[in-house]
Amino acid sequence: MQATENKTIKIAVVGPESTGKSTMAKYLAKELKTLAVPEYARYYCEHLNREYTLQDEVNMFYGQVALEEAFLATEPSVIVCDTTILTVKIWCDHLFGETPKEVTDEIKKRQYDFYLLMDIDLPWEDDPLRDFPTERAHFMQVWKDELDALNANYKVVSGLGEERLKNGLREVEGRF
C-alpha cells in the first residue's frame, strides 16, 4: 500500500458501539505496519464524573482532530483511525438534537480514503462508556446514512473473531 504524492492514505474504522472498532484499528495498523489513531473520546470520558454536555462533545471533537493531526505529522504512508469526528456529529444529533457548525464544517473538509463500517453482529460487551445496547440497529442505519451523505467509500465488515479481522484486512488490501 503506497501513498501518492506524499499524501497519507487515511483508513477510518467506524460504527456503532461495541462493534470491535478499536480491535480492528489496532489489527490493521499492525498488519499494515503503520499507526492507529486512538479514539480521543474514550480518554476524555474515562474520568468524567458527570453527564457529558454539548461542550464536552465539542472538546472531544477538538481532541480527536488534534490527535489525528499529531499522528499525521509523522507523515506515514497509511494511517488507521479508530473512529472519526463523524462520531461527534452522530452523538450530538442524538443526544442534543444539533451539531455545532464547527464540527459539520470540519467533517466536510476532513477526508478519508476508505471507511470500514463495523457491523452489529458482535455480541454487546458492557463498558461504562457505552450507552445504548438496544439501539445498535438504529445507529447502524445512522452510520450508513451519514457515510452515504458524504459519498464515502466504505464497506461493512461482519464476522466473529479472527474472521472479522481478516474480513477487514481483505477489504483494505489492494484498494490503494
C-alpha beads as a LAMMPS data file, in Angstrom:
LAMMPS data file: protein, C-alpha beads

176 atoms
175 bonds

1 atom types
1 bond types

-500.0 500.0 xlo xhi
-500.0 500.0 ylo yhi
-500.0 500.0 zlo zhi

Masses

1 110.0

Atoms # bond

1 1 1 0.000 0.000 0.000
2 1 1 1.659 3.205 -1.159
3 1 1 0.695 6.817 -0.596
4 1 1 0.820 9.004 -3.666
5 1 1 2.445 12.449 -3.844
6 1 1 3.305 12.386 -0.114
7 1 1 -0.376 12.031 0.729
8 1 1 -1.160 9.768 3.643
9 1 1 -3.844 7.186 2.910
10 1 1 -6.407 7.505 5.698
11 1 1 -8.498 4.483 6.672
12 1 1 -11.304 5.097 9.170
13 1 1 -12.817 2.341 11.292
14 1 1 -16.293 3.452 12.345
15 1 1 -19.645 2.168 13.548
16 1 1 -21.995 1.750 16.470
17 1 1 -20.882 0.961 19.992
18 1 1 -19.372 -2.431 20.789
19 1 1 -18.612 -3.469 17.220
20 1 1 -14.865 -4.033 17.521
21 1 1 -13.600 -0.727 16.114
22 1 1 -10.578 -0.432 18.401
23 1 1 -9.632 -4.070 17.926
24 1 1 -9.891 -3.699 14.147
25 1 1 -7.917 -0.439 14.053
26 1 1 -5.060 -1.926 16.088
27 1 1 -5.070 -5.103 13.992
28 1 1 -4.979 -3.206 10.702
29 1 1 -2.202 -0.920 11.930
30 1 1 -0.129 -3.947 12.916
31 1 1 -0.763 -5.757 9.635
32 1 1 -0.117 -2.635 7.549
33 1 1 2.932 -1.722 9.675
34 1 1 1.602 1.713 10.489
35 1 1 -0.042 3.773 13.222
36 1 1 -3.538 3.618 14.675
37 1 1 -5.003 6.899 15.905
38 1 1 -6.957 6.035 19.074
39 1 1 -10.423 7.305 19.948
40 1 1 -9.936 10.516 21.898
41 1 1 -13.438 10.419 23.438
42 1 1 -12.537 7.292 25.402
43 1 1 -9.680 9.116 27.135
44 1 1 -11.808 12.191 27.675
45 1 1 -14.755 10.347 29.215
46 1 1 -12.825 7.878 31.392
47 1 1 -12.565 10.327 34.276
48 1 1 -15.611 12.463 33.587
49 1 1 -17.679 12.097 36.743
50 1 1 -20.843 13.682 35.375
51 1 1 -23.154 13.515 32.382
52 1 1 -21.387 14.969 29.398
53 1 1 -22.624 18.094 27.693
54 1 1 -22.637 19.547 24.216
55 1 1 -19.447 21.407 25.187
56 1 1 -17.860 18.076 26.093
57 1 1 -18.702 16.831 22.591
58 1 1 -17.026 19.922 21.126
59 1 1 -13.996 19.276 23.351
60 1 1 -13.873 15.684 22.110
61 1 1 -14.096 16.952 18.534
62 1 1 -11.063 19.194 19.028
63 1 1 -9.205 16.427 20.833
64 1 1 -9.821 13.919 18.038
65 1 1 -8.705 16.407 15.385
66 1 1 -5.535 17.256 17.345
67 1 1 -4.712 13.595 17.930
68 1 1 -5.161 12.746 14.267
69 1 1 -3.072 15.745 13.194
70 1 1 -0.287 14.729 15.594
71 1 1 -0.164 11.259 14.056
72 1 1 -0.310 12.669 10.520
73 1 1 2.646 14.937 11.322
74 1 1 4.854 11.833 11.297
75 1 1 3.965 11.541 7.573
76 1 1 3.091 7.844 7.431
77 1 1 2.109 6.407 4.056
78 1 1 -1.032 4.902 5.646
79 1 1 -2.842 5.647 8.882
80 1 1 -5.744 3.850 10.542
81 1 1 -8.178 5.969 12.549
82 1 1 -10.160 4.347 15.360
83 1 1 -13.291 6.410 14.664
84 1 1 -13.532 9.960 13.292
85 1 1 -15.147 13.263 14.158
86 1 1 -18.277 11.994 12.400
87 1 1 -18.919 10.180 15.681
88 1 1 -19.217 13.562 17.399
89 1 1 -21.925 14.589 14.915
90 1 1 -23.863 11.371 15.440
91 1 1 -23.768 11.749 19.234
92 1 1 -24.569 15.473 19.140
93 1 1 -27.567 14.911 16.882
94 1 1 -28.814 12.024 19.007
95 1 1 -28.252 13.497 22.459
96 1 1 -28.670 17.225 21.886
97 1 1 -30.665 17.476 18.654
98 1 1 -27.986 19.555 16.940
99 1 1 -24.344 19.597 15.941
100 1 1 -22.210 22.729 16.215
101 1 1 -21.263 24.290 12.868
102 1 1 -17.545 23.984 13.569
103 1 1 -17.991 20.196 13.666
104 1 1 -20.096 19.940 10.500
105 1 1 -17.749 22.277 8.626
106 1 1 -14.704 20.187 9.553
107 1 1 -16.468 16.943 8.588
108 1 1 -16.906 18.323 5.056
109 1 1 -13.184 19.184 4.844
110 1 1 -11.631 16.173 6.593
111 1 1 -11.422 13.413 4.011
112 1 1 -10.750 9.705 4.458
113 1 1 -9.816 7.401 1.616
114 1 1 -11.762 4.425 2.893
115 1 1 -14.097 3.575 5.765
116 1 1 -14.704 0.210 7.375
117 1 1 -18.181 0.296 8.903
118 1 1 -18.237 -2.342 11.609
119 1 1 -21.391 -4.443 11.637
120 1 1 -23.544 -5.042 14.710
121 1 1 -23.220 -8.853 14.516
122 1 1 -20.889 -8.973 17.542
123 1 1 -22.432 -9.573 20.961
124 1 1 -22.757 -6.457 23.109
125 1 1 -19.942 -6.035 25.645
126 1 1 -20.745 -3.925 28.676
127 1 1 -18.449 -0.982 29.240
128 1 1 -19.070 2.038 31.477
129 1 1 -18.523 4.294 28.448
130 1 1 -21.197 2.619 26.309
131 1 1 -24.780 3.775 26.490
132 1 1 -27.203 2.214 24.011
133 1 1 -27.143 -1.597 23.882
134 1 1 -30.682 -1.799 22.456
135 1 1 -30.189 0.845 19.755
136 1 1 -27.370 -0.648 17.711
137 1 1 -29.584 -1.277 14.642
138 1 1 -30.696 2.354 14.773
139 1 1 -27.111 3.601 14.975
140 1 1 -26.016 1.244 12.193
141 1 1 -28.569 2.899 9.934
142 1 1 -27.449 6.358 11.094
143 1 1 -23.856 5.482 10.195
144 1 1 -24.896 4.270 6.736
145 1 1 -26.919 7.438 6.178
146 1 1 -24.067 9.693 7.310
147 1 1 -21.490 7.884 5.159
148 1 1 -23.834 7.955 2.171
149 1 1 -24.394 11.699 2.696
150 1 1 -20.612 12.171 2.468
151 1 1 -20.485 9.950 -0.616
152 1 1 -17.902 7.995 1.359
153 1 1 -16.100 4.964 0.039
154 1 1 -16.971 2.283 2.613
155 1 1 -17.626 -1.391 3.197
156 1 1 -19.474 -3.088 6.036
157 1 1 -17.322 -5.606 7.918
158 1 1 -19.003 -8.596 9.563
159 1 1 -17.859 -11.818 11.155
160 1 1 -16.705 -13.025 14.534
161 1 1 -13.215 -13.230 15.994
162 1 1 -10.329 -13.793 13.612
163 1 1 -12.740 -13.982 10.663
164 1 1 -13.853 -10.386 11.306
165 1 1 -10.267 -9.154 11.428
166 1 1 -9.383 -10.976 8.209
167 1 1 -12.519 -9.588 6.521
168 1 1 -11.462 -6.060 7.443
169 1 1 -7.927 -6.579 6.190
170 1 1 -9.210 -8.109 2.949
171 1 1 -11.384 -5.023 2.326
172 1 1 -8.394 -2.726 2.779
173 1 1 -5.728 -4.683 0.894
174 1 1 -5.479 -3.991 -2.771
175 1 1 -7.556 -0.796 -2.654
176 1 1 -4.603 1.566 -2.632

Bonds

1 1 1 2
2 1 2 3
3 1 3 4
4 1 4 5
5 1 5 6
6 1 6 7
7 1 7 8
8 1 8 9
9 1 9 10
10 1 10 11
11 1 11 12
12 1 12 13
13 1 13 14
14 1 14 15
15 1 15 16
16 1 16 17
17 1 17 18
18 1 18 19
19 1 19 20
20 1 20 21
21 1 21 22
22 1 22 23
23 1 23 24
24 1 24 25
25 1 25 26
26 1 26 27
27 1 27 28
28 1 28 29
29 1 29 30
30 1 30 31
31 1 31 32
32 1 32 33
33 1 33 34
34 1 34 35
35 1 35 36
36 1 36 37
37 1 37 38
38 1 38 39
39 1 39 40
40 1 40 41
41 1 41 42
42 1 42 43
43 1 43 44
44 1 44 45
45 1 45 46
46 1 46 47
47 1 47 48
48 1 48 49
49 1 49 50
50 1 50 51
51 1 51 52
52 1 52 53
53 1 53 54
54 1 54 55
55 1 55 56
56 1 56 57
57 1 57 58
58 1 58 59
59 1 59 60
60 1 60 61
61 1 61 62
62 1 62 63
63 1 63 64
64 1 64 65
65 1 65 66
66 1 66 67
67 1 67 68
68 1 68 69
69 1 69 70
70 1 70 71
71 1 71 72
72 1 72 73
73 1 73 74
74 1 74 75
75 1 75 76
76 1 76 77
77 1 77 78
78 1 78 79
79 1 79 80
80 1 80 81
81 1 81 82
82 1 82 83
83 1 83 84
84 1 84 85
85 1 85 86
86 1 86 87
87 1 87 88
88 1 88 89
89 1 89 90
90 1 90 91
91 1 91 92
92 1 92 93
93 1 93 94
94 1 94 95
95 1 95 96
96 1 96 97
97 1 97 98
98 1 98 99
99 1 99 100
100 1 100 101
101 1 101 102
102 1 102 103
103 1 103 104
104 1 104 105
105 1 105 106
106 1 106 107
107 1 107 108
108 1 108 109
109 1 109 110
110 1 110 111
111 1 111 112
112 1 112 113
113 1 113 114
114 1 114 115
115 1 115 116
116 1 116 117
117 1 117 118
118 1 118 119
119 1 119 120
120 1 120 121
121 1 121 122
122 1 122 123
123 1 123 124
124 1 124 125
125 1 125 126
126 1 126 127
127 1 127 128
128 1 128 129
129 1 129 130
130 1 130 131
131 1 131 132
132 1 132 133
133 1 133 134
134 1 134 135
135 1 135 136
136 1 136 137
137 1 137 138
138 1 138 139
139 1 139 140
140 1 140 141
141 1 141 142
142 1 142 143
143 1 143 144
144 1 144 145
145 1 145 146
146 1 146 147
147 1 147 148
148 1 148 149
149 1 149 150
150 1 150 151
151 1 151 152
152 1 152 153
153 1 153 154
154 1 154 155
155 1 155 156
156 1 156 157
157 1 157 158
158 1 158 159
159 1 159 160
160 1 160 161
161 1 161 162
162 1 162 163
163 1 163 164
164 1 164 165
165 1 165 166
166 1 166 167
167 1 167 168
168 1 168 169
169 1 169 170
170 1 170 171
171 1 171 172
172 1 172 173
173 1 173 174
174 1 174 175
175 1 175 176
